[in-house]
Amino acid sequence: MPGFVDEAQVHVRGGNGGAGAVSFRREAHVAKGGPDGGDGGAGGDVHLVASNQVASLLAFEDHPHRRAGDGTHGGGKRRHGRRGTDLVVAVPEGTVVRSAEGDVLADLAVSGDRFLAAAGGRGGRGNARFLTNRLRAPAFAEQGELGEERWLDLELELMADVAVVGFPNAGKSTLVAAVSAARPKIADYPFTTLQPHLGVVETDGDRSQFVIADIPGLVEGAAEGRGLGHRFLRHVQRARILLVLADLASGELDPPEQVSVLLDELRQFRPELLGRPRLVVGSKVDAVPVAERPEPAGYGGELEISAVTGEHMAELVQRLAAMVSEARAATPAPRRSVVTHRPDSGGIEVGRDGTTWVVSGREAVRAVAVSDLTDPDALAHVQRRLKRIGVDRALARAGAREGDSVRIGDLAFSYEDG
């Protein structure tokens, strides 16, 4: 099993609401006790919360289901049910949450950012809630609402100060291992790194720290999805500094061509990445004879290093530390903005399914779903409630005529004007 997972799916389900109770007061010397059924408790919510204690999405790979607790049922003597337990699911900082259709729902960039992934169902009202002057002994209550349920796609975009970008086998992993405590897999063949690695670099002078990310090697066409291009490139997006490695010992592309291709891939993926501060460095200088070493100016390089022999590595760390410090000062600290998911507001919508009018909207569907439609009093209450929230007006505006078929949730009926 891999130790790092940057893509996962999670199935979230809010808890179901508890049912309201049908109960009447029954005590000695009370001839006609009124209704006293309590409400059911609401179901718990599922929240995704960014945490700096979680490094990857590994926890979702084999166990993708997350469910909050159900609310309990109401009881007699106006005893209300207990609310279901909320479920808080920790995800790494930098997690992007998408719907199954690919829409971005939340960007949990900072530790503490929270997203309501699945709302719990509301508890049903007990029969005591339906007491009116017209209806003195309601013998019905509402069922609990089912919790929200859906699949979500999670993508991790690494939070790093420096992202090392280069072709496969350009020496990225060796560099990160040399300047930090990270120990990525290192070997002399392309695509050694199939997953990103983070390392913390400490400078000797002022003991300041910065985070460097070893991004898996890019290939030409990565921005168009070739190989694992998009999966690799997205980890560059949050980095403050880009460290571009040109392999001086490569037998395929010379350094100017390497840098040109790498920058073009970044431009195609996100044009704004070329506006980030970057440092171009030639790697593996120890493997090239002095007489054959290219001029750094020819490929935009500022240093030529060897992570194996340590040549110019101290200077590289100092240059990166200075660039990170400058970038941090120029960029405000990430704003801790709580990301809020707002469910369907309940607006009424009317559409057609063949010859049947279909009414949708949270309040309308809920009014039907939680009510006992076999009870005449409950059915009358639902009809009044639908009229109050505007279903009659919406059908009339849509052009419904006397006798047309209408469906709301599981309820089907014939439309009557007025």
C-alpha positions as CSV (number, residue, x, y, z in Angstrom):
1,M,0.0,0.0,0.0
2,P,1.5,3.4,-0.9
3,G,2.2,5.8,1.9
4,F,1.0,8.9,0.1
5,V,-2.4,9.3,-1.7
6,D,-3.3,12.6,-3.3
7,E,-6.7,11.6,-4.9
8,A,-9.6,9.9,-3.3
9,Q,-13.3,9.5,-3.3
10,V,-15.5,9.7,-0.1
11,H,-19.1,8.8,0.4
12,V,-20.6,11.1,3.0
13,R,-24.0,10.6,4.6
14,G,-25.7,12.8,7.2
15,G,-27.6,11.1,9.9
16,N,-31.3,10.5,9.6
17,G,-33.7,12.5,11.7
18,G,-35.8,10.8,14.3
19,A,-39.5,10.5,14.0
20,G,-42.0,12.6,15.9
21,A,-44.2,10.8,18.4
22,V,-48.0,10.4,18.4
23,S,-49.0,10.6,22.1
24,F,-51.9,12.0,24.2
25,R,-51.7,13.0,27.8
26,R,-53.2,10.3,30.0
27,E,-53.4,11.0,33.7
28,A,-55.8,10.4,36.5
29,H,-58.5,13.1,36.8
30,V,-57.6,14.4,33.3
31,A,-60.6,13.5,31.2
32,K,-59.4,14.7,27.8
33,G,-55.7,15.1,27.8
34,G,-54.3,16.9,24.7
35,P,-51.6,15.7,22.3
36,D,-48.1,15.6,23.9
37,G,-45.9,13.8,21.3
38,G,-42.4,15.2,21.2
39,D,-40.2,15.9,18.2
40,G,-37.6,13.6,16.8
41,G,-33.9,14.7,17.0
42,A,-32.1,16.0,14.0
43,G,-29.5,13.8,12.3
44,G,-25.8,14.6,12.7
45,D,-23.8,16.5,10.0
46,V,-20.6,15.3,8.3
47,H,-17.9,18.0,8.2
48,L,-14.6,17.9,6.3
49,V,-11.9,19.9,8.2
50,A,-8.4,20.8,7.1
51,S,-5.8,19.6,9.6
52,N,-2.0,20.0,9.7
53,Q,-1.9,16.6,11.4
54,V,-2.9,14.7,8.3
55,A,-0.4,14.3,5.4
56,S,-2.4,12.5,2.7
57,L,-5.7,11.0,1.7
58,L,-4.6,7.5,2.4
59,A,-7.4,7.0,5.0
60,F,-10.1,7.1,2.3
61,E,-8.4,4.6,-0.1
62,D,-9.9,1.4,1.4
63,H,-12.6,3.0,3.7
64,P,-14.4,5.7,1.7
65,H,-17.6,5.8,3.7
66,R,-18.3,8.3,6.4
67,R,-21.6,8.6,8.2
68,A,-22.9,10.8,11.0
69,G,-25.2,9.6,13.8
70,D,-29.0,9.3,13.5
71,G,-31.3,11.4,15.7
72,T,-33.5,9.5,18.1
73,H,-37.3,9.4,18.1
74,G,-39.5,11.7,20.1
75,G,-41.6,10.4,23.0
76,G,-44.7,11.1,25.0
77,K,-45.0,13.9,27.5
78,R,-43.3,16.2,24.9
79,R,-40.0,14.3,25.2
80,H,-37.8,15.3,22.3
81,G,-35.4,13.0,20.6
82,R,-31.6,13.4,21.0
83,R,-29.7,15.0,18.1
84,G,-27.4,12.6,16.2
85,T,-23.6,12.9,16.7
86,D,-21.8,15.1,14.1
87,L,-18.8,13.5,12.3
88,V,-15.7,15.6,11.8
89,V,-13.4,14.1,9.1
90,A,-9.8,15.4,9.0
91,V,-8.2,16.0,5.6
92,P,-4.8,17.5,4.7
93,E,-4.3,21.2,4.2
94,G,-4.7,22.0,0.6
95,T,-7.5,19.6,-0.1
96,V,-9.9,20.6,-2.9
97,V,-13.4,19.1,-2.6
98,R,-15.3,18.5,-5.9
99,S,-18.8,17.2,-6.6
100,A,-19.2,14.0,-8.6
101,E,-19.8,16.3,-11.6
102,G,-16.5,18.0,-11.1
103,D,-17.6,21.3,-9.6
104,V,-15.4,22.8,-6.9
105,L,-17.3,22.9,-3.7
106,A,-14.6,23.9,-1.2
107,D,-10.8,24.6,-1.1
108,L,-9.6,23.7,2.4
109,A,-6.3,25.5,2.2
110,V,-5.7,26.4,5.9
111,S,-5.8,24.3,9.0
112,G,-9.3,24.8,10.5
113,D,-11.1,25.4,7.3
114,R,-14.4,23.5,7.5
115,F,-16.9,22.2,4.9
116,L,-20.3,20.9,5.5
117,A,-20.2,17.8,3.3
118,A,-23.5,16.2,4.2
119,A,-26.3,17.7,6.3
120,G,-28.2,15.6,8.7
121,G,-32.0,15.2,8.2
122,R,-34.3,17.3,10.3
123,G,-36.3,15.5,13.0
124,G,-40.0,14.9,12.5
125,R,-42.5,17.0,14.5
126,G,-44.6,15.3,17.1
127,N,-48.4,15.5,17.1
128,A,-48.3,18.2,19.8
129,R,-47.0,20.6,17.1
130,F,-50.2,20.2,15.0
131,L,-52.7,21.2,17.7
132,T,-54.9,24.1,16.3
133,N,-58.3,25.4,17.1
134,R,-59.5,23.5,14.0
135,L,-57.7,20.3,14.9
136,R,-57.9,19.5,18.6
137,A,-56.7,15.9,18.6
138,P,-54.1,15.4,15.8
139,A,-53.4,11.7,15.5
140,F,-50.4,12.0,13.2
141,A,-46.8,13.1,13.4
142,E,-43.9,13.5,10.9
143,Q,-41.3,11.0,10.1
144,G,-37.6,12.0,10.3
145,E,-36.0,13.4,7.2
146,L,-33.2,11.3,5.6
147,G,-29.7,12.7,5.8
148,E,-28.0,14.1,2.8
149,E,-25.9,11.5,0.9
150,R,-23.4,11.9,-1.9
151,W,-20.0,11.0,-3.3
152,L,-17.3,13.6,-3.3
153,D,-13.9,13.7,-5.1
154,L,-11.0,14.9,-3.0
155,E,-7.8,16.2,-4.5
156,L,-4.7,17.2,-2.5
157,E,-2.6,20.2,-3.7
158,L,0.6,20.2,-1.7
159,M,1.4,23.2,0.5
160,A,5.1,23.9,-0.1
161,D,7.3,27.0,-0.2
162,V,9.5,25.6,-3.0
163,A,8.4,23.2,-5.7
164,V,11.2,21.4,-7.6
165,V,10.3,21.0,-11.3
166,G,12.2,19.0,-13.8
167,F,12.2,16.1,-16.2
168,P,12.3,12.5,-14.9
169,N,15.7,11.5,-13.5
170,A,16.8,15.2,-13.3
171,G,18.0,14.8,-9.7
172,K,15.0,16.2,-7.9
173,S,14.8,13.5,-5.3
174,T,18.5,13.5,-4.7
175,L,18.4,17.3,-4.1
176,V,15.5,17.1,-1.7
177,A,17.2,14.3,0.2
178,A,20.4,16.3,0.4
179,V,18.9,19.5,1.8
180,S,16.3,18.0,4.1
181,A,15.4,15.0,6.2
182,A,13.1,13.6,3.5
183,R,14.1,10.2,2.1
184,P,12.4,9.8,-1.3
185,K,13.2,6.8,-3.4
186,I,16.3,7.5,-5.5
187,A,17.5,5.4,-8.5
188,D,19.1,6.0,-11.9
189,Y,16.1,5.6,-14.1
190,P,13.2,7.8,-15.2
191,F,10.0,8.0,-13.1
192,T,11.7,6.9,-9.8
193,T,9.3,9.4,-8.1
194,L,5.7,8.4,-8.6
195,Q,4.4,10.5,-5.7
196,P,5.4,13.9,-4.3
197,H,7.5,14.2,-1.2
198,L,7.9,17.1,1.2
199,G,11.0,18.0,3.0
200,V,11.7,20.7,5.7
201,V,14.9,22.7,5.1
202,E,16.7,24.5,7.9
203,T,19.2,27.2,7.2
204,D,22.2,27.4,9.4
205,G,22.4,31.2,9.8
206,D,19.1,32.2,11.4
207,R,17.6,28.7,11.8
208,S,14.6,29.6,9.6
209,Q,12.7,26.9,7.9
210,F,11.0,26.3,4.6
211,V,9.2,23.4,3.0
212,I,10.5,22.0,-0.3
213,A,8.4,19.6,-2.5
214,D,9.9,16.9,-4.8
215,I,7.3,16.9,-7.7
216,P,7.3,13.8,-9.9
217,G,9.1,14.4,-13.2
218,L,7.2,16.1,-16.0
219,V,7.1,15.0,-19.6
220,E,6.4,17.0,-22.7
221,G,2.6,17.1,-23.1
222,A,2.0,16.9,-19.3
223,A,-0.3,20.0,-19.4
224,E,-2.5,18.1,-21.8
225,G,-2.8,15.1,-19.5
226,R,0.0,13.0,-21.0
227,G,1.2,10.4,-18.6
228,L,0.2,11.6,-15.1
229,G,0.7,15.2,-16.0
230,H,-2.3,16.8,-14.4
231,R,-1.9,14.9,-11.2
232,F,1.8,16.1,-11.0
233,L,1.2,19.6,-12.1
234,R,-1.5,20.5,-9.6
235,H,1.1,20.2,-6.7
236,V,3.0,23.1,-8.2
237,Q,0.0,25.5,-7.9
238,R,0.4,26.5,-4.2
239,A,4.2,26.8,-4.2
240,R,5.7,30.3,-3.6
241,I,8.9,29.5,-5.5
242,L,9.6,27.3,-8.5
243,L,13.0,25.6,-8.6
244,V,13.5,24.5,-12.2
245,L,16.2,21.8,-12.6
246,A,18.0,21.4,-15.9
247,D,19.8,18.0,-16.1
248,L,23.3,18.9,-17.4
249,A,24.1,15.2,-17.9
250,S,21.0,14.4,-20.0
251,G,21.7,12.7,-23.3
252,E,18.3,13.5,-24.8
253,L,17.6,17.2,-24.5
254,D,20.2,19.9,-23.9
255,P,19.6,22.3,-20.9
256,P,18.0,25.2,-23.0
257,E,15.5,22.8,-24.5
258,Q,14.6,21.3,-21.1
259,V,13.9,24.6,-19.5
260,S,11.9,25.7,-22.6
261,V,9.7,22.6,-22.4
262,L,9.2,22.8,-18.7
263,L,8.2,26.4,-18.7
264,D,5.9,25.8,-21.6
265,E,4.1,23.0,-19.8
266,L,3.6,25.3,-16.7
267,R,2.3,28.0,-19.0
268,Q,-0.2,25.7,-20.7
269,F,-1.4,24.3,-17.3
270,R,-1.7,27.6,-15.5
271,P,-0.3,30.7,-17.2
272,E,0.0,32.6,-13.9
273,L,2.6,30.1,-12.7
274,L,5.2,31.8,-14.9
275,G,4.7,34.9,-12.8
276,R,5.9,33.1,-9.7
277,P,9.5,33.8,-8.5
278,R,11.7,31.0,-9.9
279,L,15.3,29.9,-9.8
280,V,16.8,27.9,-12.7
281,V,19.6,25.5,-11.7
282,G,21.7,23.1,-13.6
283,S,21.9,19.7,-11.8
284,K,24.4,16.8,-11.9
285,V,27.3,19.1,-12.6
286,D,29.7,16.5,-11.2
287,A,28.8,14.1,-14.1
288,V,29.9,16.6,-16.7
289,P,33.6,17.3,-17.5
290,V,34.5,20.9,-16.8
291,A,35.4,21.6,-20.4
292,E,31.9,20.4,-21.5
293,R,29.8,22.3,-19.0
294,P,27.4,24.7,-20.7
295,E,27.3,28.3,-19.8
296,P,24.4,28.9,-17.3
297,A,23.4,32.0,-19.1
298,G,22.5,29.8,-22.1
299,Y,19.6,28.2,-20.4
300,G,18.8,31.0,-17.9
301,G,20.6,29.2,-15.1
302,E,22.0,31.0,-12.0
303,L,23.7,28.0,-10.3
304,E,25.1,24.7,-11.3
305,I,24.9,22.1,-8.5
306,S,25.7,18.6,-7.5
307,A,23.6,17.0,-4.8
308,V,26.0,14.1,-4.7
309,T,29.2,16.0,-4.1
310,G,27.6,19.0,-2.4
311,E,28.9,21.5,-4.9
312,H,27.1,24.9,-4.5
313,M,24.4,23.2,-2.4
314,A,24.9,25.6,0.6
315,E,24.6,28.6,-1.8
316,L,21.4,27.1,-3.3
317,V,19.8,26.7,0.2
318,Q,20.7,30.3,1.1
319,R,19.3,31.6,-2.2
320,L,16.1,29.7,-1.8
321,A,15.7,30.8,1.9
322,A,16.1,34.5,0.8
323,M,13.5,34.1,-2.0
324,V,11.1,32.3,0.3
325,S,11.5,35.0,2.9
326,E,10.9,37.7,0.3
327,A,7.8,35.9,-1.1
328,R,6.3,35.4,2.4
329,A,6.7,39.1,3.1
330,A,5.1,40.0,-0.2
331,T,2.2,37.6,0.2
332,P,-0.2,38.1,3.1
333,A,-0.7,35.1,5.4
334,P,-3.5,32.8,4.1
335,R,-6.9,34.1,5.3
336,R,-8.7,31.6,7.5
337,S,-12.0,31.7,5.8
338,V,-14.5,29.0,6.8
339,V,-16.0,27.5,3.7
340,T,-19.7,27.1,4.1
341,H,-21.9,24.7,2.1
342,R,-25.4,26.0,1.7
343,P,-27.9,23.3,0.8
344,D,-30.9,23.8,-1.5
345,S,-32.6,27.0,-0.3
346,G,-36.0,25.4,-0.8
347,G,-37.2,27.4,-3.8
348,I,-40.1,25.8,-5.7
349,E,-39.3,24.7,-9.3
350,V,-41.8,23.1,-11.7
351,G,-40.8,21.0,-14.7
352,R,-42.2,18.4,-17.0
353,D,-41.7,14.7,-17.3
354,G,-43.7,13.7,-20.3
355,T,-47.3,14.7,-19.5
356,T,-46.7,15.0,-15.7
357,W,-45.8,18.2,-13.9
358,V,-42.9,17.6,-11.5
359,V,-42.5,19.9,-8.5
360,S,-39.0,20.0,-6.9
361,G,-37.6,22.0,-4.0
362,R,-36.4,21.0,-0.5
363,E,-39.5,22.3,1.4
364,A,-42.0,20.8,-1.0
365,V,-40.4,17.4,-1.2
366,R,-39.9,17.3,2.5
367,A,-43.5,18.2,3.3
368,V,-44.5,15.1,1.3
369,A,-41.7,12.7,2.4
370,V,-42.1,13.1,6.2
371,S,-45.9,13.0,6.4
372,D,-48.3,10.1,6.8
373,L,-50.4,10.6,3.7
374,T,-52.8,7.8,4.6
375,D,-54.1,9.9,7.5
376,P,-56.8,12.3,6.3
377,D,-55.8,15.0,8.8
378,A,-52.1,14.7,7.8
379,L,-53.0,14.8,4.1
380,A,-55.1,18.0,4.7
381,H,-52.1,19.5,6.6
382,V,-49.8,18.7,3.7
383,Q,-52.1,20.4,1.2
384,R,-52.3,23.5,3.3
385,R,-48.5,23.5,3.7
386,L,-47.9,23.1,0.0
387,K,-50.2,26.0,-0.7
388,R,-48.5,28.2,1.9
389,I,-45.0,27.7,0.4
390,G,-46.3,28.6,-3.1
391,V,-46.7,25.2,-4.9
392,D,-50.2,26.2,-6.2
393,R,-49.0,29.5,-7.6
394,A,-45.9,27.9,-9.2
395,L,-48.1,25.3,-10.9
396,A,-50.5,27.9,-12.2
397,R,-47.6,30.1,-13.5
398,A,-46.2,27.1,-15.3
399,G,-49.5,26.5,-17.1
400,A,-51.0,23.5,-15.2
401,R,-54.6,22.9,-16.1
402,E,-57.5,21.2,-14.4
403,G,-56.9,17.4,-14.3
404,D,-53.2,17.5,-15.2
405,S,-51.0,14.9,-13.4
406,V,-48.6,16.3,-10.8
407,R,-45.9,14.6,-8.8
408,I,-44.0,15.8,-5.7
409,G,-41.6,13.2,-4.4
410,D,-43.6,10.0,-4.0
411,L,-47.0,11.8,-4.1
412,A,-48.9,11.9,-7.4
413,F,-52.3,13.7,-7.7
414,S,-54.5,15.5,-10.2
415,Y,-54.3,19.3,-10.3
416,E,-57.3,21.3,-9.4
417,D,-57.4,25.0,-10.1
418,G,-57.6,26.9,-6.8
